[in-house]
Amino acid sequence: MVATRPAPSRTEIAAPAARPHWARLTLRALAVTIAIASNVLAQVMSAMLNDYGPRPSGAGWAIVFIAVALDYIVCGVVAWRLVRSPIAGWLMVGAALFWSAGAWYPLVRQWGWVWPWVEGVTDLWAVLVGILVLCYPTGRLTARFDRALVLAVTVAFAIRLGGILLFSSPEAAECGCATNPYAVLPSDTADYWLGIGWRIVGLALMLTVAARLIARWFTSSLPARRVAFVMPLAILLWCLGTIQDSLSFALGWDGGWLQFVPPVAIALIPPAFVGGVLYARGLRSRVADLVIVARDKVDRGLWESSLARTLHDSSLRVFWWDEPLQAYQTSDGIPAEDAVTATRPGRSTLAIDSDQGPIALIEHDVALSQDDRLLDAVSSALLLSVDNDRLRARLERTIQELRQSRLRLVEEGYLARRRLERDLHDGSQQQLVSLAISLRIATAKAEAHGDEELAGDLQRASDQLADALRELRELARGIHPTVLTDGDLRSAIDELGMRSHLPVEVQVDVGDRLPEVVEETIYYCVSEALANAAKHSRARNCSVSVTRTDTTVTVVVKDDGQGGARIEPGGGLEGIRDRVETVSGRADVRSVAGLGTIIELTIPVG
């Protein structure tokens, strides 16, 4: 026997996915709380103990340091929501946490097993910020040069941390520090020379990063510049602040108000990161408007110009796949084989395919390829527009086929009714007319022989035959109006006006004969409209007007009745509308209580 496990409940299925989510949120909340508490507590304790070490002192500086930390923390939380990779958010929160190490160092100097570590991680925030800059905007290190820079700064930081742990042993009289228990070769000048070396290496790496960002900014096109417009400025200000800090450290120089430059520059970096991501996200939302632009039909030229305007890339080009030629073409229909195979410098291509094959190639600025969500939005918008266009074309073909099929049915019905009317007229009706003549002859003979009883029977039979012949003619007229066959539309509508119980004014101006199906449709619609006016409207007068243009014929039936007529299921007006729509026409009914009714029919005559 094989044991089977019951199907898991919905709670059991959702629990494994929910636990990592809540664990991730809890870990992030804990990191944010620790970073905020570490910065605030360090500044408060420094103020209470009035011990700031080599750092600038005062309430104003405490506010500045806390503000920078909160800036990084808030931007880190936003980055967790905006950036697909969580690395950027962790770098920002981590930088905020180690930003407080400089304030903690003077407070833990009495503990020999603590202060070397605190002093060693004092500048770890700078390492994290440098990595953050190189990760912009995807949150990942994509270029080999960027990964080499991160490796170099990591090695430099590790050397400085190891040097502090193994060699730094300043004199207690100068710094008030406890003895470094980790020092293998104690030296009271190691801290100074390690600081000098770290600042030189750090400044060189920062200048390298700044040069890379500035070169990328100047060589990029408009999209890349708009995305990273603040980052190069912040890096340059940070380099200036680092030079000023290095001079202050080496020469004991007081920078004065220039000391505010480094915090301001450092604080600009996370908002620049988040602002660039928000800018790209704004582009994604604007891409959705392209579907509205192409809601009626995918106009290739309009789609290309709208996409270039949306992405702020004036040199963007779209190459469309031509199925019969099995090749890409420009929006103007020019073969684009050379343009597709030879990509221009600084450009990248995005291939858009569907289940039915290729659709288009988009050549865009390489800076846009850093945002894969933006390119996904572009692909989705174009796919949706193309699919809508295909569905619309398919629907239009289906509707056209239905119209043609319905018109063929109407024409077949018209021909069938005409044949039936002709058969009745030429067959049964003629035989009945012959029989009526024979009965009149027989009646005359009976009267001539003085047989009044036989003559009376023959006369009654002749009268019944006349009634039957009249009903047959009415039936034939209902199947197909003979007056349309023997006359024209004007005479047919005049006959309807004469047969109506209301005075009818008829005006017909159509020139040449209309198609037979159209004339029959107009005849029956006018007949129904006059019958409704006589039965329901309490009108005193009616009018029928038929006019024609090059492409349409317009029929207007008016009455001065009580009004209030509406198209209702199963009613006569619905029958008129259905009959007109069968020949691709349109029926409009305007009826106001007390002001009569106007029925207007518009029928194409093509």
N, C-alpha and C positions, 0 to 999 in steps of 0.2 A: 504494500500500500504506500502511495506517495502522499506525504502530508502537504497540504496547501495552506498558505498563509492568507488570512482575509485581506481584502483590498484595503489599503490605508485610507483613513478618513481625510477630509480636507485639511483638518488641523495638523495631522501628521505630515501631510505633504508640504504645507506652508512653513512648518516649524524650522526645517533645516535652512531655508532661505532667509527666514526672519532672524535667526540667531546671529549669523555673520553681520547682517545689517545693523542690528542693535549693538553688537559688539564693536563695530566700526564707529558708530555714533558715540558710544560710551568712551572709547579710546580717544577720539578727537575732542570730546568735551573735557576729558581729564587733562589732555595736553594743553588746551586753551586755558583751563583753570590754573594749572601749575604755572604757565607762562605769565599770566596776569598777576597771580599772587607773588611770584618771584620778583617781578619788577617793582610792584607797589611796596612790598615788604622791604626790599633792599633800600629803596629811597626813604621810606619812613624811618627805618633803623639808622640810616646814615644821618638823617636830620636829628634824631633823638640823641645819638652818640656824638654828633658833630664830628664825624670822622669820614672824610671823603677820599682820603688818600691823595693820589696825584690828579684826580678828576676835578673838574670845575665844581664849585660848591654853590649852594643857595637854593631857595625854593623855585626860582625860575628855571634853573637847570634840571631840577627834579621833575618839574612839569614837562620839560622838553623830552627828557629821557623816557618818561612814562608815555608821552604822546607818540613817540616813535614806535615804542613797543606795541601800543594799541593799534597803531596804523598797520603794522605787519600782521597782527592777530586778526583784525577785521578783514583785511585783504586776503589772508589765508583762508578764512571761513568762506569768503565769497569765491575764492579759487576752487575750493572743494566742490562748490555747486556748479561752477561754469566750465572748468577744465576737466576733460575726460580722465586724464591721469591725475592721481592724488598727490604726486610728487611735489608739485608747485605749492600746494597748500601746506604740506609738511615742511618744506624749506622755509616758508614764511613764518610759521609758528615756531619752528626750531630756531630761526634767527632771533625772534623776539625773546625766546627763553634764554639763549646764551648772551643776548644783549645786556642782561642783568648781571652777568658774571663780573664785569668791571666794577659794579657797585658792591658786590659781595666780597671782592678780594680784600679791601681794607678791613672788613668786619671779621674775617676768619684768619687773620695773620697770626693769632695766638695759637692756632692749632696746626702743628707742623705736618700732620698727615693729610690736612685738607688744603691749605693754601697753595701748594705747588700745582695741584690739579686745577684749582679755580683759576690761578694765574695762567696755566697752560691753555685753558679753553676760553680765555677772555676774548680772543679774536676769532673764535670759531664762527660767530655770527657772520663775519666778513666772508669766510669761506662759503657758507651757505648762500649768502646773497650773490656771490660771484657765480655759483652754480645755477641759482635762480635766473640770473640774467642770460646765461647760456642756454637755459631750457626754454626761453621764450620763443613762441607762444604756446607750444604744444605740451609743455611740461616734461619733455623728454629730450635727451641729448641725441641728436640725429647725425651731426657731422663728426667726422673722425678728428678734426682739429679741435673741436669743442671737448671731446672726450680726453684728448691729450692735455688740454689746459686744466681740466678738472683733476687729472692724475698728477700734474705738476704741482698744483696748489695743495692737493692732499698730501703729497710727499713733503712739501715745504712745511706744512702745518705739523705733520708728524715729527719732523726733525726738530722743530721748535719745542713741541711738547716734550719730546724725549730729552732735549737739552736742558729744559727747565727741571725736569724730574731728576736728571743724573748729575747736573753740574751747578744749578743755581743755589747759592747759599749766601745771600746778602747779610751784611752785618746787622745785628739786632739793634744797634744804636741808631742806624740810619732808617730802617723801615719798621722796627718794632716787631720783626717776624720771629717766630719760633724756628728752631733748627729744622732743616729739611731732612727727614729721615731717609729719603730715597737717594740722596746725593752720593754718588760713587767717588767723584773727584770734585769736592766742594770748591767753589770759586766765588768770591764776592763781586767779580766783574762779569761773570757769565751772563747774568740777566741783562746787563747793558748791551753787550755785544750780540746776544741773541735777539734783543729787541731791534738793534740796528739792522742786523741781517734779515730779520723777518720783514721789516718795513721796506727794505730795498727790494727783496724778492716780491713782496706783495705789491709794491708800487709798479714793478716791472710787469707782473701778471695783469694788474688792473689796466695799465696802459695798453697792453696787448689786447685785452678784451675790449677796451674803449676803441682802439684802432680798428678792430674787427667790426664792431657795431657801426662805427662811423662810415667805414668803407662800404659795408653792406647797405647802409642807409642812402649813401650818395649814388651808388651804382644801381640801386633798385628803382623800380618805377613807382608810380603814385600809390598803388595799393600798399606796398611794403612801407613806404614812408608814413602813410596815414596810420598804419597799425603800430609802428614803433617810433612815434614822433617825440616822446619824452625820454626814452631810455638812454640815448647817447648823451643828452644834456645832463642827466643825473649821474652817469658814469664820469663825465668830465669834472663835474663839481666834486664828486667823491675823490677823484684823483687829486684835485686841488686841496681838498681837506686833508688827504693823506700826506701830501707834501708838507702842509703846514704842521700837522701833528708830528711828522718825522723831525722837522726843524726844532719844534718845541721840545721833543724828547732828547735830541742830540745836543742842542745848544742852550736849552733852558729858556727859549724865546717865548714871550707871551704874545699870542696871536691876536688878542683883543676880540673885537666883534667877529673876526674871521673864524673864531672857534664855532660859530653857529652854522658855518657853511657845511661841514660834514654831516651833522644831523639832518639838515634840510635836504641835502642830496640823497642821503640814505633813505629818508622818508619818501622821496619821490619815486623810488624804484617799484615797490609793490603796487601803488596806484597806476603807474604806467603799465605794468604787467596786466592788471585787471582791466584797465581802460582799453588796452589793445584787444583783449579777449572779448570785451563787451562790444567793441566796434565791429569785430568779425561776426559776433552773434547778431548784431544789427543788420549786417549784410545778409545773413541767412534769413532773417525775417523779411527783408526786402525782396529776396529771391522769390518768396511765395507770391509776391505781387505779379511775377511774370506769368503765372497761370491765369490771372485776370486779364493781362494784356493779350494773351493768346486764347481767350475763352471761346471766341467765335471760330477762328481758324489759325493754324500755325503759319503765320506770315514769317518766312525765314529772315528777310531783311529786318523786319520789326523786332523779331526775337533777338537777333544778334545785337542790334543797336541798344535795345532795352537791357540786355544782359551786360553789355559793356558799360552802360551808364550806371547800372546797379552796383557792379563790382568796382567802379572807378578805374577801369582798365581800358583806355581808349584804343589800345592796339589789339584788343581781343578779337579773335576770329573764330567763326563756327563753320565747319565743313560737314555737309549733309550727305548721308549715304543715299545713292541712287540705285535702286534695286535692279532696274533693267540693265543699266550699264555696269553694275557691280563695281562701283568706284565712288569716291567722295567728290563732292562738288562744293563750290562756294555758294553763298546765298544768292549770287547772280547767275548760277547755273554753269559756271566755268569749271572745267576739270581742275582738281587741286592735288594731283599726284605729287608734283614737285614740292608744293608748300607743305604737304603732310609729311613727306619723308625727310625733309630738311628742316629740322626745328631750329628756330632762331635762338641766339644766345639769350640767356635769362628767361626763356620761355619754357613752358611745360604743357603737355597735352592731356586732356581728360577724355577717355573713350566712354561713350554712352551706348549701351546695348540693351536690347530687350529679348524676350523669349523668341521673338520672330526674326531676330538678327540685328545687325548694327543699325544705329540711328544717326549718330553724329559724333564728330570729334571737336572738342573745344580747346583751342590754343590760347593759353592765358599766361599772365605773369607768374613766375615761379614762386613769388611770395605767397600767392593764394593757395598753393599746394600744401602750405604748412597747416592749414585748417581743413582737415578732412571732413569735418561736419559741414563746412560751407560747400565743399564740392559735392557732398552727398545731397545737400539741399538743391544745388543746381541740377544734378542728375534727376532727382525726384521731380522737380518742377518741369523739366523738359520731357521726361517720360510721361508725366500726367498730361501735359499739353498734347503730346503726340497721340497718346491713347485716346484722349477726348476727341481729337481730330479724326482718328480712325473710326471710333464709335459713331461720331457724328456723320461721317461719310457713309458708313454702313447703314445708319438709320435713315439717312436721306435716300440712299438707294432703295432701301426696303419700302419707304413711304412712296417713292416714285413707282416702284413695281406694284404696290397696292393700288395706287391711283390708276395706273394703266390697266391693271387687272379689273378694277371696279368699272372703269370706263368701257372696257371690252364687254363686261357683263351687261352694262346698260345698253350698249349698242346692239348686242345680241338680243336683249329683251325687246328693244325697239323694233328690230327687224322681225322678231318672232310675232310681236303684236300686229305689226303691219301686214305680215303674211296671213295671220289669222283674220284680221279685218277684211283683207282682200278675199280670202276664201269665203267668209260669211257673205260678203257683198256679191261676189261673182257666183257663188254656189247656192247656199241655202236661201239667201235673200231673193235671188232671182227665181228660184223654184217656187218660193212662196208667192212672189208677185205673179208668176204664171198661174199658180193655183187660184189666186184671187180673181184673175181675169176669167178663168174657167168658171168659177162660182158665179160671177156676175152674168156670164152668158147663160148658164143653166137656170139662173133665177129669171132671166128674161124669157126663156123658152117656157118655163113653168107658168109664168103669168100669161103668156100668149095662149096656152092651152087651157087656161081658166082653172088651173090647180093652185088655188090660193094657199092651201095648207103646205104644199111642197115648196111653193115660192117663199113662204114665211120661214120655213126651216133653212132653206138655202141662204136667205138674207141674214139670219142669225149666225150661220156658219161663216158667212163672208165678213160680218162685223167682228167675230172672234178672231178670224184670220188677220184682219186689219190691226186689231190690238196686239196680236202676237208679232206681226211684222213691225209695228212701231216699237215694241219692247226690244226686238232683235236689233233694230237700228240704234236704239239707245245703248244697248250692250256693245254694239260695234263701235259707237262713238266713244264709249268708256275705255274700250281696249286700245283704240287709236283714233284720234280725231280725223275724220275724213276730210274736214275742211282744210287741214294742213296739207293733205295730199292733193286735193283738187284746187285749193287756193293758196294763200300765203298766211304769214303770221298776223298781218293787219286784219284780214277778213276773219281769221279764227278768233281773235280777241274781240272784234266787233260783234261776232255771234254770241260770245260769252256775255258781253254787255247787254245785248238784247234779251238774252235768256234770264238775266239777273232780275230779282224782285226790286232792286234799287236803281235809280237813275245813275248811269255810269258814263263818265266822260272819258273817251279813249283817244290817246295820242301816241302813234307809233311812227318812229323815224329810224329805220334800220338800214335803209338802202337795199343792198343785195340780200338775197336769201341767206339766212343763217344755217349752220349745220343742223341736220334734221333732229339730232338728239337735243340740241340746245333749244330749238323751237318747241319740241314736245315738252321739255322741262318747263319752259316759260308758260306754255299753255296750261299745264296742269297746276302750276303754282298760282297763276292768276285765277284759275277756276276755284281753287281752294280758298284763296284770299277773299274773293267775292262772296263765296258761300258763307265763310265765317262772318263777314261784315253783315250779310243779310240775316243770319241766325242770331248772332250774339251782341253785335255792337250797338244796335238801335240807331243806326246811322240813317241820315236822310239822303246823303249823296256820297258817291264814290268817284274816284278817278284812277285811271291806269295810264302810266307813261312808260314808254319803251324807247330808249335812246342807245346809240351805238358809237363807240370810238374805234380806233384801229385794232385794239386788242381785247376790249371787253364790251359787253352789252349790259345796260343798267335798266332794271325794271323797278318802278316805284308804284305801289298801290296805297292810296290814301282813302280814309273815310273820316267823317265828322261825328263819329259815334261817341259813346261814353268812355272809351279808352280803357286803360288798365290791363291790356292784354299782355300775357307772358307766355314764353315758350315752356310748356310743361310736358312731361313724359306722356306719350300716347296722344297728345293733342294735335290739332291740325297744323299749328305753327311749327311743331317739331317735324311733322311730315314734310313741310315746305323746306325747312333747313336741311333735312337729310337728302331730299331730292336735289337741292342746289349743290350741296357738298359732293354729291356723287359725280358731278361734272366739274369738280374743282372750283366751285363758286363759293360765295359767302352770302349769308342772309342776316340782315340786321333788322331788329324790330324795335321801334321807338313808339311807346304808348304811354301817355300821361292821362290820368283820370280826368275826364271832362274835356279833354282836348283832342280826342280821336286817336287814331292809330296810323302809323306809317310803316309799311313793310318795304324794305329796299333790298333788291337782289342784284348781286354783281357776279357775272358769269364770264369767264374767258371764252373767246370765240376762236382761239387757235386750234 
